[in-house]
Amino acid sequence: MPTTDAQIERVRELVAEIPAGRVSTYGDIAAAAGLSTPRTVGWIMRTDAADLPWHRVLRADGSPAPHLMHRQLSRLALEGCPIRGDRVDMAAARHRFQD
């Protein structure tokens, strides 16, 4: 089933809602947006996130995309996000969306 404009806009709204110093996962955003898979969030982020705080979206284990690791972790560190090695401390930094 194709991704609708409404689903794309909902993902964009959720990403924009993540506060500085906090992060979310592709799966958390997919669940909050009613999507069946985190991969759809990844696709939306690749194609339509230049004006969003893209650096606040991570894998479930707190790791960034390998090709963005240094840039993403640097931005998160500047926001005060807790980082342990090459991952974000998800227990401390995970943003929870309201139902």
SVG drawing of the C-alpha trace seen along z (x, -y; Angstrom):
<svg xmlns="http://www.w3.org/2000/svg" viewBox="-4 -24 37 27">
<polyline fill="none" stroke="black" stroke-width="0.4" points="0.0,0.0 1.5,-3.4 2.4,-5.9 -0.2,-8.7 0.5,-12.5 -1.3,-12.4 1.1,-9.7 4.1,-11.7 2.9,-14.8 2.2,-13.0 5.8,-11.6 7.1,-15.2 5.0,-16.5 6.3,-13.8 9.9,-14.4 9.4,-18.2 8.0,-17.5 11.2,-15.8 12.8,-18.4 16.4,-19.3 18.6,-16.9 16.1,-14.1 15.8,-11.4 13.3,-9.0 13.6,-5.8 12.3,-5.0 10.0,-2.4 8.6,-4.8 7.7,-7.2 6.2,-4.5 4.0,-3.3 2.9,-6.9 2.1,-7.6 0.2,-4.3 2.6,-2.9 3.3,0.8 7.0,0.5 9.9,-1.7 11.3,-1.5 8.6,-3.8 9.9,-6.4 13.4,-5.9 12.2,-6.5 10.4,-9.7 13.4,-10.9 15.6,-10.3 13.3,-12.1 11.6,-14.8 13.5,-15.8 15.9,-18.6 14.0,-21.1 13.5,-18.8 15.7,-17.9 16.7,-14.7 19.6,-14.1 17.1,-13.3 16.0,-10.1 18.0,-6.9 17.9,-3.2 16.4,-1.3 19.8,-0.6 20.7,-4.3 23.1,-4.2 23.0,-6.6 23.2,-5.7 26.9,-4.8 27.3,-7.4 26.0,-10.2 27.5,-9.0 30.0,-11.8 27.7,-14.6 24.6,-13.2 26.4,-12.5 28.1,-15.9 24.7,-17.7 23.2,-15.6 26.2,-16.3 25.8,-20.0 22.2,-19.7 23.2,-17.9 22.0,-14.5 23.8,-11.8 26.1,-9.7 28.0,-6.6 30.7,-5.7 29.0,-5.7 25.4,-5.5 22.9,-7.6 21.9,-6.5 18.3,-5.7 17.2,-5.1 18.0,-8.7 17.2,-10.5 14.3,-8.7 11.3,-11.0 7.9,-9.5 5.1,-10.7 1.7,-11.4 -1.1,-9.1"/>
</svg>
